[in-house]
């Protein structure tokens, strides 16, 4: 495959006086682990929702796997997996019932759902209701539900926010495994260390714009600084605030 997994060109979205996304253009290669890095309020989530086809852009276009993402494209639904910033589970269902329900929406056998629960290390929590899971367990379940139909392209919106350091590192291992299976992964994060550890390339974003794209090491070297925090300072003139 020679075409990129994602191409976004000139995306713009305004809410009243706020320009949430301001001329965003980027591409993601097949099999790449791509990060959109920026502080809270940078426009990362809105950009991702436009690219996923969940939100209509005011201007610009996005294509996923060669198909336009807007208007909402049913042909893409089985090929992409989306983990939203706020996990949305069915009430009063156990972890196993949750993923079985998601699997049924795609006509996926229950055995595949059970295998996915094992992949994310939640087999022993299968009978636990979602509101009784820890933050890290709930995030793993959310990712399992996004992967149960075996998508080619996975979107993860700040999946480690609010987790303790050990839970974050456990989730990093899972995300690496997802990517190593050949899936293209797009991650938004406001954690510098997360972007540096996980991502093949990162797009540094602020105030609705992408400021620079490259590998973490490349960005640090190009700007002659020591860290991604310094990259942000160099590009914006202010210190980074997670």
Secondary structure, DSSP 8 states (H G I E B T S, - for coil): --S-SEEEEEEEEEETTEEEEEEEEEEE-TT-EEEEE--TTSSHHHHHHHHHTSS--SEEEEEETTEE-TTT-GGGTTTEEEE-SS----TT-BHHHHHHHHHHHTT--HHHHHHHHHHTT-GGGTTSBGGGS-HHHHHHHHHHHHHTT--SEEEEESTTTT--HHHHHHHHHHHHHHHHTT-EEEEEES-HHHHHHH-SEEEEEETTEEEEEE-HHHHHHHHT-SSHHHHHHHHHSS----
